[in-house]
């Protein structure tokens, strides 16, 4: 099992939400976790791009990574 690191501020908000029932933290927690999940998926796609066994798979993952990062087609090679 892998470990996932989150910012200390987000961890504090999660604790407040669960232990102190501070419902106003819910939106910040959701945004923080979505941001972390997006970063994890981007890193996974990048790793697949770098380690793909064939040139076709490498190009597929490279395009997916660039799409996730929002790089415009005109800036790609």
mmCIF file of the C-alpha atoms, coordinates in Angstrom:
data_MODEL
# 
_entry.id   MODEL 
# 
loop_
_atom_site.group_PDB 
_atom_site.id 
_atom_site.type_symbol 
_atom_site.label_atom_id 
_atom_site.label_alt_id 
_atom_site.label_comp_id 
_atom_site.label_asym_id 
_atom_site.label_entity_id 
_atom_site.label_seq_id 
_atom_site.pdbx_PDB_ins_code 
_atom_site.Cartn_x 
_atom_site.Cartn_y 
_atom_site.Cartn_z 
_atom_site.occupancy 
_atom_site.B_iso_or_equiv 
_atom_site.pdbx_formal_charge 
_atom_site.auth_seq_id 
_atom_site.auth_comp_id 
_atom_site.auth_asym_id 
_atom_site.auth_atom_id 
_atom_site.pdbx_PDB_model_num 
ATOM 1  C CA . UNK A 1 1  ? 0.000   0.000  0.000   1.00 0.00 ? 1  UNK A CA 1 
ATOM 2  C CA . UNK A 1 2  ? 1.278   3.462  -0.907  1.00 0.00 ? 2  UNK A CA 1 
ATOM 3  C CA . UNK A 1 3  ? 1.210   6.499  1.344   1.00 0.00 ? 3  UNK A CA 1 
ATOM 4  C CA . UNK A 1 4  ? -0.280  9.794  0.226   1.00 0.00 ? 4  UNK A CA 1 
ATOM 5  C CA . UNK A 1 5  ? 0.957   13.096 1.583   1.00 0.00 ? 5  UNK A CA 1 
ATOM 6  C CA . UNK A 1 6  ? -1.427  16.030 1.957   1.00 0.00 ? 6  UNK A CA 1 
ATOM 7  C CA . UNK A 1 7  ? -0.708  19.575 3.123   1.00 0.00 ? 7  UNK A CA 1 
ATOM 8  C CA . UNK A 1 8  ? -0.845  20.140 6.878   1.00 0.00 ? 8  UNK A CA 1 
ATOM 9  C CA . UNK A 1 9  ? -3.567  22.755 6.434   1.00 0.00 ? 9  UNK A CA 1 
ATOM 10 C CA . UNK A 1 10 ? -5.824  20.259 4.638   1.00 0.00 ? 10 UNK A CA 1 
ATOM 11 C CA . UNK A 1 11 ? -5.151  17.652 7.325   1.00 0.00 ? 11 UNK A CA 1 
ATOM 12 C CA . UNK A 1 12 ? -6.184  20.171 9.993   1.00 0.00 ? 12 UNK A CA 1 
ATOM 13 C CA . UNK A 1 13 ? -9.423  20.901 8.144   1.00 0.00 ? 13 UNK A CA 1 
ATOM 14 C CA . UNK A 1 14 ? -10.196 17.191 7.890   1.00 0.00 ? 14 UNK A CA 1 
ATOM 15 C CA . UNK A 1 15 ? -9.659  16.810 11.632  1.00 0.00 ? 15 UNK A CA 1 
ATOM 16 C CA . UNK A 1 16 ? -11.905 19.797 12.380  1.00 0.00 ? 16 UNK A CA 1 
ATOM 17 C CA . UNK A 1 17 ? -14.574 18.392 10.083  1.00 0.00 ? 17 UNK A CA 1 
ATOM 18 C CA . UNK A 1 18 ? -14.605 14.907 11.597  1.00 0.00 ? 18 UNK A CA 1 
ATOM 19 C CA . UNK A 1 19 ? -13.769 15.516 15.231  1.00 0.00 ? 19 UNK A CA 1 
ATOM 20 C CA . UNK A 1 20 ? -15.257 18.966 15.849  1.00 0.00 ? 20 UNK A CA 1 
ATOM 21 C CA . UNK A 1 21 ? -18.168 18.698 13.389  1.00 0.00 ? 21 UNK A CA 1 
ATOM 22 C CA . UNK A 1 22 ? -17.259 21.929 11.615  1.00 0.00 ? 22 UNK A CA 1 
ATOM 23 C CA . UNK A 1 23 ? -19.347 21.511 8.476   1.00 0.00 ? 23 UNK A CA 1 
ATOM 24 C CA . UNK A 1 24 ? -18.073 24.771 6.925   1.00 0.00 ? 24 UNK A CA 1 
ATOM 25 C CA . UNK A 1 25 ? -14.767 23.017 6.127   1.00 0.00 ? 25 UNK A CA 1 
ATOM 26 C CA . UNK A 1 26 ? -16.455 20.578 3.713   1.00 0.00 ? 26 UNK A CA 1 
ATOM 27 C CA . UNK A 1 27 ? -15.959 22.663 0.543   1.00 0.00 ? 27 UNK A CA 1 
ATOM 28 C CA . UNK A 1 28 ? -12.289 23.358 1.294   1.00 0.00 ? 28 UNK A CA 1 
ATOM 29 C CA . UNK A 1 29 ? -11.686 19.680 2.028   1.00 0.00 ? 29 UNK A CA 1 
ATOM 30 C CA . UNK A 1 30 ? -13.406 18.622 -1.190  1.00 0.00 ? 30 UNK A CA 1 
ATOM 31 C CA . UNK A 1 31 ? -11.347 21.091 -3.266  1.00 0.00 ? 31 UNK A CA 1 
ATOM 32 C CA . UNK A 1 32 ? -8.104  20.083 -1.564  1.00 0.00 ? 32 UNK A CA 1 
ATOM 33 C CA . UNK A 1 33 ? -8.722  16.376 -2.060  1.00 0.00 ? 33 UNK A CA 1 
ATOM 34 C CA . UNK A 1 34 ? -9.742  16.882 -5.698  1.00 0.00 ? 34 UNK A CA 1 
ATOM 35 C CA . UNK A 1 35 ? -6.539  18.837 -6.285  1.00 0.00 ? 35 UNK A CA 1 
ATOM 36 C CA . UNK A 1 36 ? -4.479  16.059 -4.688  1.00 0.00 ? 36 UNK A CA 1 
ATOM 37 C CA . UNK A 1 37 ? -6.262  13.362 -6.692  1.00 0.00 ? 37 UNK A CA 1 
ATOM 38 C CA . UNK A 1 38 ? -5.675  15.298 -9.916  1.00 0.00 ? 38 UNK A CA 1 
ATOM 39 C CA . UNK A 1 39 ? -1.960  15.576 -9.097  1.00 0.00 ? 39 UNK A CA 1 
ATOM 40 C CA . UNK A 1 40 ? -1.776  11.844 -8.370  1.00 0.00 ? 40 UNK A CA 1 
ATOM 41 C CA . UNK A 1 41 ? -3.476  10.917 -11.649 1.00 0.00 ? 41 UNK A CA 1 
ATOM 42 C CA . UNK A 1 42 ? -1.233  13.295 -13.595 1.00 0.00 ? 42 UNK A CA 1 
ATOM 43 C CA . UNK A 1 43 ? 1.842   11.752 -12.013 1.00 0.00 ? 43 UNK A CA 1 
ATOM 44 C CA . UNK A 1 44 ? 0.600   8.251  -12.846 1.00 0.00 ? 44 UNK A CA 1 
ATOM 45 C CA . UNK A 1 45 ? -0.006  9.187  -16.501 1.00 0.00 ? 45 UNK A CA 1 
ATOM 46 C CA . UNK A 1 46 ? 3.445   10.807 -16.679 1.00 0.00 ? 46 UNK A CA 1 
ATOM 47 C CA . UNK A 1 47 ? 5.052   7.668  -15.228 1.00 0.00 ? 47 UNK A CA 1 
ATOM 48 C CA . UNK A 1 48 ? 3.246   5.520  -17.782 1.00 0.00 ? 48 UNK A CA 1 
ATOM 49 C CA . UNK A 1 49 ? 4.470   7.850  -20.533 1.00 0.00 ? 49 UNK A CA 1 
ATOM 50 C CA . UNK A 1 50 ? 8.074   7.482  -19.361 1.00 0.00 ? 50 UNK A CA 1 
ATOM 51 C CA . UNK A 1 51 ? 7.954   3.692  -18.913 1.00 0.00 ? 51 UNK A CA 1 
ATOM 52 C CA . UNK A 1 52 ? 5.694   2.571  -21.773 1.00 0.00 ? 52 UNK A CA 1 
ATOM 53 C CA . UNK A 1 53 ? 7.188   -0.360 -23.661 1.00 0.00 ? 53 UNK A CA 1 
ATOM 54 C CA . UNK A 1 54 ? 6.213   0.782  -27.161 1.00 0.00 ? 54 UNK A CA 1 
ATOM 55 C CA . UNK A 1 55 ? 6.449   4.080  -28.984 1.00 0.00 ? 55 UNK A CA 1 
ATOM 56 C CA . UNK A 1 56 ? 2.682   4.026  -29.661 1.00 0.00 ? 56 UNK A CA 1 
ATOM 57 C CA . UNK A 1 57 ? 1.847   3.689  -25.966 1.00 0.00 ? 57 UNK A CA 1 
ATOM 58 C CA . UNK A 1 58 ? 4.366   6.400  -25.072 1.00 0.00 ? 58 UNK A CA 1 
ATOM 59 C CA . UNK A 1 59 ? 2.759   8.802  -27.509 1.00 0.00 ? 59 UNK A CA 1 
ATOM 60 C CA . UNK A 1 60 ? -0.729  7.938  -26.225 1.00 0.00 ? 60 UNK A CA 1 
ATOM 61 C CA . UNK A 1 61 ? 0.244   8.663  -22.607 1.00 0.00 ? 61 UNK A CA 1 
ATOM 62 C CA . UNK A 1 62 ? 2.181   11.781 -23.639 1.00 0.00 ? 62 UNK A CA 1 
ATOM 63 C CA . UNK A 1 63 ? -0.922  13.179 -25.346 1.00 0.00 ? 63 UNK A CA 1 
ATOM 64 C CA . UNK A 1 64 ? -3.076  12.270 -22.331 1.00 0.00 ? 64 UNK A CA 1 
ATOM 65 C CA . UNK A 1 65 ? -0.624  14.008 -19.993 1.00 0.00 ? 65 UNK A CA 1 
ATOM 66 C CA . UNK A 1 66 ? -0.535  17.154 -22.140 1.00 0.00 ? 66 UNK A CA 1 
ATOM 67 C CA . UNK A 1 67 ? -4.342  17.165 -22.303 1.00 0.00 ? 67 UNK A CA 1 
ATOM 68 C CA . UNK A 1 68 ? -4.550  16.904 -18.488 1.00 0.00 ? 68 UNK A CA 1 
ATOM 69 C CA . UNK A 1 69 ? -2.120  19.801 -18.123 1.00 0.00 ? 69 UNK A CA 1 
ATOM 70 C CA . UNK A 1 70 ? -4.103  21.929 -20.586 1.00 0.00 ? 70 UNK A CA 1 
ATOM 71 C CA . UNK A 1 71 ? -1.272  22.409 -23.076 1.00 0.00 ? 71 UNK A CA 1 
ATOM 72 C CA . UNK A 1 72 ? -2.694  23.754 -26.317 1.00 0.00 ? 72 UNK A CA 1 
ATOM 73 C CA . UNK A 1 73 ? -2.182  21.781 -29.513 1.00 0.00 ? 73 UNK A CA 1 
ATOM 74 C CA . UNK A 1 74 ? -0.262  24.666 -31.089 1.00 0.00 ? 74 UNK A CA 1 
ATOM 75 C CA . UNK A 1 75 ? 2.424   24.448 -28.363 1.00 0.00 ? 75 UNK A CA 1 
ATOM 76 C CA . UNK A 1 76 ? 3.016   20.724 -28.798 1.00 0.00 ? 76 UNK A CA 1 
ATOM 77 C CA . UNK A 1 77 ? 5.591   19.093 -31.039 1.00 0.00 ? 77 UNK A CA 1 
# 
